[in-house]
């Protein structure tokens, strides 16, 4: 049986699958960390995949999704006090914008 995999649009958090009556599912899309054996066999072991909590439709994220729903973010260095540390040249640039 082939797995139906849909594209998750950038910033998309709710399922857009239509039911038998033509109504939208609107279930929340959750990151699926423990896919079943069939999904692992067909798509690979370390794939980022999302699943609707109501209809169990599977979604693959778009590569340009920079939203929090895509969980792609830039790591920033933090000092011991919890502040983000910037380089001196970046501080001057930010201060000049004010």
N, C-alpha and C positions, 0 to 999 in steps of 0.2 A: 504494500500500500504506500503510495507516495504521500509525503507530508506537504500540506498546503502552508506555505510560508509567505506572509505579506510584508510589505515595506512599511516600517514605522516612520511617519513623517516627522520632521524636525519639531520638537516641542510637544509631540502628541502624547497624551496621557490616558486617553479613553479609547476603547475598541470601537471601530467603525464597521464591524461585521453586521450584515442584515440577517435577521431571523427568517423563519418560514413565512411569517405574516408581513414581512417587509419592514419591520421595526428595527431600529438600531439597537445593538446590544448595550453600548455605553459602559461596559465593565472596565475597571481600572487595569492598566497594563503594569504588570509586575515583572521585575527581572527574575528570570528562571535560572537559579543556580544549580538545580539538580534535575536536569532533563532525564527522561526515561531512556531505556536502552535503544529503542527504535530511532529516536531523535539523534542520539549520540552516534549511532551507526551510520545514519544518512548524512548528517551535517558536520560531524567532527566533534572532538572532545572539548576543545576550548573555544567554543563559539559564544558570542554574546547574543542572547535570545530573550525575548519578552513574551509573556503569555497572559491572555485575558483571564481574569479571575472568575468570570461568569461562563463564557462559552469555550474557553481553553484554546482560542485561536492563537497561532504563533506569529510573532513579528520579528523581523530582523531590522536593527537600527540603520539609519542612513549614515554614511560616513561623515557628512558635514553637519551633524546634529551637535551643536555646542550648548544645548540647553541643559538644565539640571535633570531633566527626564532622561537624557542620554548618558548622564554620569561621566561626561568627558570634561575635565577641568585641568587647568594648569597648576602644577605644584609650585608653591612659593616658599622660599626659605623663611623660617620663623626663629626668632631668638628665644632665649630662656624665659623672657617675660611674656611671651606669646604674641609679640608684635611682629608684623611682617617687616623684614629687613629689606631695604632697597639700596642700590648702589648710589654713591654720592651724585653721579651725573643725573640719575633719575630724580633724586630729591630736588636738585636745582631746577629741573625741567618742570616739575609739579609746582614748585614755589613760584616760578615765573608766570605760570598760567593764572594765578590768583590775582 
